[in-house]
Amino acid sequence: MAGLKQATATSAGGVVVRSEAGIPRFVAGRRNDVRTWTLPKGTPIAGESTEETAVREVTEETGLQVRVLESLDLISYTFTQRGTRIHKTVFYFLMEPTGGDLSQHDHEFDEVRWFEMAEAGAVLTFESERGLVERAAERLAQRRAGAADAAGSPAAGPDPAGPGA
């Protein structure tokens, strides 16, 4: 591949998760032209932070209003486009929906749906994104375990009933 120009690119996106009847789910979108199911992501606008880009792109591409729970991971890959080899890094965040509707997604996807996290291996086209959903599932389990521990631990500080109660 001698003679190719080199370039770098950055994007940001999210693994949007919710629980439905106790079953964790994530959002993915399908593009008809390339027949792929992928996680929402996109390119920053000048002056945007990576997190701001992720929230904006996920909202545009899925129709959902979202909130970042935490940074999840990044993936890097290389592809060739119009005679240029591009090294791309995509930053992903674990997110939850706060409103919106999948029917409001933009033209980037032809279809947007919720899937059970256990379906990621069969649904998502790219192995790196399947791994992101696995990590998101692990993080959710850790968050649930931490919340359960916090709820079950005794309150710190003085006894609210007062001394000698």
N, C-alpha and C positions, 0 to 999 in steps of 0.2 A: 504494500500500500504506500510505496514511496511517492512523494510529491503531494500528499494531502495536506491541506492547511489544518492547523490545530486550533481549537477553541475550547473554552469552558462555559458551562451554563449552570445555573442554580434554580431550583424550584422548591416549593414547600406545599405540603398537603396534610391530610389527616386520616386517621382511622376513627371514624365516628361510630360510637357504640351506644347501645341501649339494651335493657333487659326487658323481655316480653314473656310473661308467664314464667319467670325465673330462668329463661334461656337467653344467653348473651347473643346479640346480633351486631352486624356491622353493615355499612353502606358501601356499595360498589356501583359503578356505572359501566354501561356497554356502549362501545362505538361500533356502529354497523360497518363502516368503511374498512376497518381493520379487524373486525370480529374479535374484540378483546373485552374482557371485564377487568377493570382496574380501579384502584383507589383514586379519589379526587386529589388533584394537585395542580399547580400552575406556577407561572413566572411572576417574580416580584415587579412591582411598579417602583420607580425611583423613589428612594427615601423610606420605603416600607421595611419594617423588620421582618425577619423570617416568620415569626408568629403571626404578624398582621397579614402577610401574604397567605399563609395557610388558612386563616379564618376567612378571608375574602374569597379565595379560590374555592374552598369547600362550600361556602354559602352559594356562590354563583353556580357551581357545577352540580350541586345536589338539591338546591332549593331550601335547605335547612339552615336555620340560624344555629350557630354552634358556639361552644365555650371550650377553651383549651383546659384540659385537666393536668397535663404534664407533657414534657418533651418525650418522644418515644424512641426515635432512632433516625439514622440517615442511611440512604443507599446511594451507591455510586455505580455508574455504568458508562460505557462508551458506545457511541453509534456514529454512523456516517450519514451526512445529509448534504446534498448538493456539493460534493467535492471537499467537504470539511469533516474531519474527525473531531467529534465533540465529546468531551468528558463532562458528564453531568452529575451533579450531586443534588439529591432531593432530601430535604429535612421533613420528617413526619412527626406529628403530634397526636397524642391520644385526646379525643374530643368527645363531648356529649351534645346532643341536640337540646336547644332551649326554645325552639319554635320553628316555624316554617313548614313546608310541605314538599315532598319529593316531586309533586306535579309541577313545581315552580322551577325545576332545573333549567339551566341554559342549554344552548345548542352544542356544547362540548360533548355531551352524552346523548345518545338516542333513547336510552332507558336507564333509570336509576332505581335500585331496589335494596331492601333489607335482606340479609342472608344470616342464617345461623353461623356463628363463628366456626363451628365444626365443619361447615361446608366450604371454607376458604380454599382448601386444597383442590377441590373439584371445580370451583367457580373462577378464582382469580387466574389470569393468564400467566403472570410472571412469578417465578419462584421467590424472588426477593420480597414481593408484596405478600405472598402467602406467609413468609417468615414474620413480616411485620404484624399480621393479624394474630399469629401465634404469640408474639411478644405482648401484644395488646391484651390478649386473653390472660396471660400470666400476670400482667400488671393489674388487671381488674380483680383477679383472684387475690392478689396481695392487698389491694385497697379494701376489698371486702373483709379479709382476715384482720387487717389493721383496724377497721371500723368496729368489727365485732369485739376485738380485744379492748378497744377504748370504751365501748359501751359496757363491757363486763368488768372493767377495773374500778376499784373503789376511788372515790373522789379524793383528791389531795387537799390538804389544808385542815382547818379545824372542823370538829364535828358540828354540823349545822344545828344539832339539838342542844348544843352548849355543854359546858363542863358538868359532870356529875349526872348527866341524863340517863 
